[in-house]
Amino acid sequence: MSTGTVTGETAELVFARPGDWTDFDRTVRLPRGHGHGACDDARIDDARIDDARIEVRLCHPDGRIRQAALGASDAPLPLIAVRATDWVPAVRTRARQVLEQVLAADPPGTLRALTPLVLRLGRREQGAWALERFEAALHAEPSVLADLCGDADPPTRRFAARLSLRRAEPGPRDAARRAAAETDPATARLWTDAALAAMAARGPDDEAVDALLGARIPMVRAAGVTCLHRAGRSSEADRYLADRSGLVRACARWLVRQDGGDPYARCRALLADPERVGRYAVAGFAECAGRGDAPLLRSLVDHPLDVIRAEALAGLRLLDNTDPALLRPLLDDPSPAVARQASLGLCGSAERLPVGPLLELIAPGRPAHTRRAAYRVLHARGGVAGLRASVELLTDRDPALRRIAGQRIQNTLMSPRGRAGLPLREPEVGALLDRSAGLFSGRVLERIRRMLALPPGGVR
């Protein structure tokens, strides 16, 4: 829960997020330190014990006090909305009467202020009334509905978009512009579907298509690419064969095929000039390449740009071309992206790699990305070597590595699949288990020992 702010001489509580009011309600009703979502704001802890505050009385465990507080002129609107979903019928009825009066007196202000909270309250057993009432009020306030379509709260934008689309069908350009400007994928899909439906009914619209193609969200751009076919602009597909999104690239290849072209040949042509090739061109080619194209991707592993080398390695992994002789030296490549892709490619053949050199790569003096890449391979190898590497990193100076190592030790020793790679009655395994004893309770530790046929450890 975010902390509130104090405004005015009465020290009114004002919260930044709509869900903070329900957290406050729960915090006041429950004993201090109990309950999920309890508030950390010290002023609320003080307010909890101050029954003179209207906010506290509106959330009081005694329903009679809550009901009486609803008649106060300074009752905060958000808490009136919360009480409209109260489990006590008398409190709920009174709160709804007050909310109706407020809504009738100032529909725009009330709708703008409370809609995000009412959406969350609508999930409660008694929350349907307020949600239905606000939906009806918003239909009569188109300007407020338009404002809520741009609200900072994503659920509110989705709600407002659905109501707007139900109220009136937008034109393709308006819907496409809204989809392109949207940052929430769920809301963007609503506007994108509306734009596509409008164009299906009215015919292609170049301005709407261009708006979709310029969107940040891949799903929206992909919709724009598919619209190019019906708009007679299939020749523009090449521009999106190297898009940063795999979804958009796939749609571009579909568009090329619909136009009678060969997406493989066009993607390969994008790699014709090694000096000008882009990272997403490499990714797009790998997505439609075959095993016979591995030499071309291998030639890009020596490219001067890190991103090209990394994408070439990712492409080789897609083709199941993971040569340890090529990948092993790249674990200590200066580029973190290249080292990561090399480690991902080596995971499938980790059991065939010598352990010693890999353990050297996780030594404290090595770069952080090299150590993480080598550790990924050691963990994929499993067995005693993987457990040894994890235990070594439990005391590492890198907090991220310590956390990952601890989680992987727990996953290995507490799951049948992980323990299956460990030999029974192995003294080294017992010693490694002792070194990682802090990760387990005494009872769990002894159970793991029994499953590995190890002698009981000391009392913890």
C-alpha atoms as one frame of an Amber mdcrd trajectory, in Angstrom:
protein
   0.000   0.000   0.000   1.336   3.423  -0.879   1.504   5.979   1.861  -1.116
   8.689   2.088  -0.652  12.404   2.300  -2.031  14.864   4.835  -4.053  17.782
   3.517  -5.719  20.665   5.283  -6.038  21.467   8.946  -8.107  18.344   9.611
  -5.275  16.070   8.452  -7.455  14.370   5.858  -6.006  11.181   4.449  -5.536
  11.187   0.686  -4.220   8.124  -1.123  -2.595   7.846  -4.516  -4.098   4.504
  -5.556  -7.761   3.442  -5.445  -6.977   0.140  -3.727  -5.361   2.001  -0.827
  -8.778   2.867   0.576  -9.773  -0.793   0.863  -6.389  -1.515   2.446  -7.034
   1.278   4.943 -10.450  -0.166   5.730  -8.920  -3.581   6.392  -6.047  -2.113
   8.393  -8.334  -0.225  10.761 -10.616  -3.193  11.353  -7.838  -5.722  12.073
  -5.444  -5.705  15.039  -2.130  -4.011  14.420   0.336  -6.184  12.520  -2.353
  -8.607  11.282  -4.018  -9.086   7.963  -2.842  -9.113   4.379  -2.191  -5.686
   2.957  -1.882  -3.959   6.318  -0.742  -0.385   5.959   2.795   0.706   6.806
   1.910   4.389   7.168   2.583   5.432  10.787  -0.187   8.054  10.612  -2.711
   5.335   9.870  -1.514   3.325  12.871  -2.130   6.444  14.957  -5.495   6.972
  13.256  -6.543   3.413  14.042  -6.729   4.145  17.754  -8.290   7.597  17.314
 -12.027   6.941  17.128 -12.634  10.679  16.812 -11.455  10.567  13.200 -14.237
  10.195  10.659 -12.109   7.817   8.561 -11.689   5.468  11.520 -15.358   5.541
  12.434 -16.313   4.689   8.841 -14.120   1.572   9.080 -14.858   0.683  12.701
 -15.490  -3.003  13.514 -18.822  -2.021  15.092 -21.447  -1.669  12.350 -23.483
   0.813  14.385 -20.517   3.197  14.494 -19.951   2.793  10.761 -23.615   3.524
  10.049 -23.655   6.625  12.245 -20.480   7.958  10.613 -22.140   7.901   7.193
 -24.222  10.905   8.224 -21.160  13.118   8.771 -20.673  15.951   6.303 -16.929
  15.353   6.156 -17.148  11.639   5.343 -14.593  10.872   2.581 -16.284   9.813
  -0.652 -14.040   6.762  -1.202 -14.985   5.296   2.169 -18.678   5.916   1.470
 -18.198   3.811  -1.679 -16.470   1.119   0.374 -19.356   1.064   2.856 -21.804
   0.666  -0.056 -20.419  -2.894  -0.281 -20.584  -3.450   3.494 -21.574  -6.895
   4.803 -24.108  -5.325   7.208 -27.377  -4.562   5.331 -28.202  -1.438   7.357
 -24.751   0.066   6.764 -24.842  -0.865   3.109 -28.282   0.644   2.559 -27.363
   3.920   4.245 -24.090   4.194   2.296 -25.893   3.660  -0.986 -28.362   6.403
  -0.155 -25.507   8.812   0.545 -23.674   7.756  -2.615 -26.820   8.309  -4.688
 -27.175  11.825  -3.247 -23.550  12.680  -3.992 -23.795  11.249  -7.497 -26.965
  13.248  -8.201 -25.398  16.475  -6.889 -22.155  16.238  -8.895 -22.144  13.436
 -11.479 -18.915  14.398 -13.316 -16.837  14.959 -10.184 -18.096  11.840  -8.441
 -17.561   9.636 -11.485 -14.039  10.916 -12.046 -13.105  10.508  -8.397 -14.642
   7.137  -7.619 -14.783   5.043 -10.797 -11.349   3.402 -10.283 -12.304   2.407
  -6.735 -15.805   1.247  -7.690 -14.270  -1.042 -10.317 -12.312  -2.824  -7.615
 -15.277  -2.909  -5.260 -17.341  -4.464  -8.043 -15.499  -7.749  -7.449 -16.967
  -7.975  -3.952 -20.090  -9.954  -3.116 -22.055  -6.738  -2.585 -20.214  -4.662
  -5.186 -22.466  -5.112  -8.215 -24.865  -2.314  -7.259 -22.290   0.487  -7.323
 -20.696  -0.795 -10.528 -24.029  -0.953 -12.351 -25.007   2.464 -11.025 -21.745
   4.022 -12.246 -22.049   2.358 -15.653 -25.489   3.881 -16.101 -24.262   7.308
 -14.964 -21.276   7.209 -17.325 -23.532   6.570 -20.326 -25.109   9.955 -19.592
 -21.728  11.692 -19.216 -19.804  11.200 -22.496 -17.185  13.818 -21.618 -16.342
  12.031 -18.362 -16.216   8.713 -20.195 -13.789  10.211 -22.688 -11.596  11.457
 -19.839 -11.581   8.027 -18.190 -10.374   6.489 -21.462  -7.108   8.319 -20.741
  -7.005   7.648 -17.006  -3.682   6.694 -15.473  -5.223   3.514 -14.029  -5.170
   0.704 -16.663  -8.282  -1.128 -15.356 -10.193   2.136 -15.525  -9.076   2.708
 -19.115 -10.212  -0.807 -20.062 -13.570  -0.258 -18.400 -14.032   3.124 -20.079
 -12.998   1.742 -23.463 -15.543  -1.075 -23.237 -18.297   1.367 -22.277 -17.323
   3.766 -25.061 -17.396   0.999 -27.659 -20.758  -0.183 -26.351 -22.138   3.347
 -26.446 -21.051   4.275 -29.975 -19.043   2.645 -32.741 -15.906   4.721 -33.431
 -14.507   5.403 -36.868 -11.460   3.413 -38.002  -9.089   6.355 -37.681 -10.184
   7.298 -34.177  -9.995   3.689 -32.959  -6.612   3.138 -34.627  -5.160   6.308
 -33.106  -6.347   5.239 -29.660  -4.871   1.766 -30.145  -1.537   3.212 -31.266
  -1.311   5.602 -28.331  -2.269   2.989 -25.736   0.351   1.525 -23.384  -1.877
  -1.140 -21.820  -2.050  -4.232 -24.090  -5.567  -5.205 -22.991  -6.962  -1.743
 -23.737  -5.002  -1.571 -26.984  -6.619  -4.820 -28.118 -10.087  -3.348 -27.560
  -9.333  -0.334 -29.747  -7.493  -2.450 -32.334 -10.427  -4.833 -32.684 -12.717
  -1.827 -33.064 -10.506  -0.378 -35.800 -10.391  -3.695 -37.658 -14.167  -4.093
 -37.381 -14.721  -0.576 -38.699 -12.429  -1.190 -41.672 -14.104  -4.544 -42.364
 -17.440  -2.745 -42.535 -16.370   0.439 -44.344 -13.339  -0.655 -46.312  -9.581
  -0.044 -45.869  -8.400   3.299 -44.550  -4.760   4.174 -45.181  -4.583   6.653
 -42.328  -5.931   4.095 -39.860  -3.525   1.439 -41.145  -0.571   3.817 -40.778
  -1.619   4.591 -37.208  -1.665   0.878 -36.352   1.721   0.349 -37.988   3.240
   3.118 -35.867   2.108   1.662 -32.531   4.512   0.642 -29.779   2.612  -2.495
 -28.788   3.539  -5.408 -31.105   0.003  -6.790 -31.288  -1.248  -3.489 -32.685
   1.556  -3.266 -35.265   0.874  -6.858 -36.278  -2.768  -5.968 -36.908  -1.597
  -3.095 -39.087   0.621  -5.439 -41.109  -2.276  -7.804 -41.780  -4.373  -4.826
 -42.925  -1.835  -4.039 -45.650  -3.073  -6.970 -47.742  -6.642  -5.755 -48.049
  -5.445  -2.167 -48.473  -3.449  -3.191 -51.557  -0.140  -2.345 -49.898   1.439
  -5.802 -49.676   4.638  -4.444 -51.198   5.362  -2.758 -47.848   5.749  -6.118
 -46.110   9.554  -6.063 -46.463   9.756  -3.156 -44.025   8.402  -5.381 -41.257
  10.400  -8.549 -41.926  13.021  -7.145 -39.560  10.652  -5.670 -36.965  11.745
  -5.866 -33.343   8.730  -8.075 -32.544   8.594 -11.724 -33.577   4.802 -11.468
 -33.892   5.079  -8.614 -36.390   7.798 -10.447 -38.334   5.565 -13.535 -38.588
   2.688 -11.410 -39.902   5.032  -9.814 -42.449   6.103 -13.255 -43.714   2.425
 -14.217 -44.001   1.794 -11.062 -46.003   4.657 -11.871 -48.382   3.239 -15.358
 -48.984  -0.255 -13.914 -49.558   1.259 -11.695 -52.218   2.903 -14.664 -53.924
   6.419 -13.944 -52.667   9.003 -16.053 -50.860   9.561 -14.789 -47.302  12.658
 -16.986 -46.893  14.379 -15.448 -49.920  13.535 -11.920 -48.791  14.750 -12.522
 -45.246  17.974 -14.006 -46.596  18.416 -10.999 -48.846  18.389  -8.775 -45.774
  21.642 -10.492 -44.701  23.353  -9.950 -48.043  25.461  -7.073 -46.752  27.137
  -8.168 -43.500  28.155  -4.585 -42.775  24.566  -3.307 -42.815  22.677  -6.245
 -41.371  20.492  -5.520 -38.333  19.877  -7.675 -35.275  16.198  -8.204 -36.032
  16.985  -9.118 -39.615  19.091 -11.950 -38.222  16.271 -12.981 -35.878  13.733
 -12.893 -38.719  15.937 -15.015 -40.981  16.512 -17.594 -38.246  12.746 -17.947
 -37.776  12.287 -19.169 -41.344  15.705 -20.761 -41.947  16.500 -24.445 -42.246
  19.374 -26.557 -40.985  21.276 -25.897 -44.180  21.460 -22.200 -43.270  23.562
 -22.810 -40.171  26.839 -21.827 -41.947  25.422 -18.381 -42.749  24.464 -17.827
 -39.123  27.829 -19.171 -37.948  29.564 -16.599 -40.140  27.779 -13.873 -38.172
  29.121 -15.127 -34.838  32.295 -13.146 -35.627  30.394  -9.947 -36.439  31.804
  -6.828 -34.732  28.409  -5.891 -33.247  27.467  -7.668 -30.042  23.751  -7.743
 -30.836  24.371  -9.426 -34.185  26.563 -12.098 -32.601  23.944 -12.735 -29.920
  21.098 -13.018 -32.448  23.202 -15.366 -34.602  23.718 -17.649 -31.589  20.006
 -17.532 -30.800  19.295 -18.464 -34.407  21.684 -21.417 -34.264  19.883 -22.628
 -31.163  16.569 -22.452 -33.041  18.129 -24.710 -35.684  19.400 -27.061 -32.958
  22.938 -26.284 -34.084  24.732 -25.968 -30.746  28.350 -26.942 -31.302  30.174
 -26.942 -27.929  33.465 -26.180 -29.658  31.943 -22.943 -30.989  29.945 -21.972
 -27.931  32.252 -22.868 -25.030  34.802 -20.042 -25.691  31.938 -17.537 -25.929
  30.977 -17.987 -22.277  33.563 -15.352 -21.397  32.757 -13.085 -24.344  32.899
  -9.392 -23.375  29.216  -9.033 -24.298  26.673 -10.199 -21.688  24.143 -10.924
 -24.447  26.590 -13.165 -26.307  27.625 -15.008 -23.143  23.994 -15.572 -22.222
  23.097 -16.966 -25.643  26.172 -19.202 -25.580  25.176 -20.589 -22.187  21.622
 -21.253 -23.368  22.999 -23.128 -26.334  25.304 -25.216 -24.131  22.649 -26.270
 -21.632  21.556 -29.185 -23.791  25.090 -30.600 -23.974  26.226 -29.577 -20.485
  26.889 -33.171 -19.388  29.604 -33.521 -22.056  31.554 -30.450 -20.924  34.480
 -30.686 -18.493  33.567 -29.365 -15.057  36.900 -27.803 -14.124  36.962 -24.993
 -16.719  33.326 -24.148 -15.946  34.054 -23.869 -12.232  36.956 -21.547 -13.057
  34.543 -19.257 -14.888  32.412 -18.730 -11.771  35.428 -17.662  -9.714  35.005
 -14.272  -7.965  37.501 -12.491 -10.220  35.514 -13.124 -13.391  33.017 -10.616
 -14.864  29.509 -10.965 -13.485  27.919 -11.918 -16.804  30.561 -14.601 -17.399
  29.957 -16.108 -13.990  26.198 -16.193 -14.510  26.559 -17.790 -17.931  28.909
 -20.495 -16.653  26.696 -21.133 -13.633  23.693 -21.582 -15.920  25.566 -24.376
 -17.724  26.737 -25.983 -14.475  23.215 -25.985 -13.119  21.937 -27.532 -16.356
  24.600 -30.245 -15.964  23.099 -31.089 -12.583  24.398 -33.800 -10.327  27.175
 -33.177  -7.842  28.841 -30.593 -10.111  25.727 -28.450 -10.296  25.117 -28.691
  -6.545  28.773 -27.865  -5.829  28.574 -24.740  -7.989  25.373 -23.594  -6.258
  26.829 -24.093  -2.788  29.988 -22.191  -3.744  27.853 -19.222  -4.745  25.814
 -19.165  -1.527  28.362 -16.808   0.012  29.144 -14.867  -3.172  29.445 -11.093
  -3.104  26.837 -10.811  -5.867  23.413 -10.773  -4.134  21.620 -11.863  -7.308
  23.841 -14.926  -7.644  23.386 -15.745  -3.961  19.620 -15.603  -4.319  19.568
 -17.711  -7.485  21.945 -20.264  -5.993  19.802 -20.635  -2.871  16.634 -21.102
  -4.902  18.271 -23.699  -7.132  19.634 -25.668  -4.177  16.156 -25.795  -2.683
  14.618 -26.823  -6.009  17.257 -29.519  -6.515  17.132 -31.105  -3.084  13.395
 -30.843  -2.477  12.169 -32.245  -5.788  12.420 -35.927  -6.819  13.632 -34.908
 -10.264  16.478 -32.831  -8.843  17.576 -35.490  -6.343  17.539 -38.126  -9.082
  20.780 -36.702 -10.475  22.599 -37.055  -7.145  24.299 -40.313  -6.145  23.199
 -42.053  -2.958  25.514 -42.363   0.045  27.910 -39.822  -1.485  30.014 -38.096
   1.220  30.513 -34.962  -0.880  26.766 -34.559  -1.228  26.451 -34.778   2.551
  29.143 -32.131   2.990  27.424 -29.835   0.465  24.133 -30.375   2.245  25.759
 -29.340   5.529  27.039 -26.125   3.934  23.554 -25.248   2.680  21.774 -26.264
   5.885  20.616 -22.690   6.509  18.190 -22.983   3.599  16.120 -25.718   5.251
  14.410 -26.454   8.531  15.866 -29.260  10.627  12.994 -31.592   9.782  13.291
 -31.014   6.035  17.066 -31.409   6.184  16.795 -34.802   7.847  14.179 -35.928
   5.343  16.510 -34.983   2.466  19.311 -36.936   4.141  17.150 -40.028   4.366
  16.158 -39.777   0.714  19.832 -39.521  -0.270  20.769 -42.410   2.059  23.033
 -40.121   4.079  23.709 -40.541   7.808  21.795 -38.169  10.134  23.383 -34.772
  10.627  23.980 -32.891  13.833  21.122 -31.339  15.746  20.328 -27.824  14.491
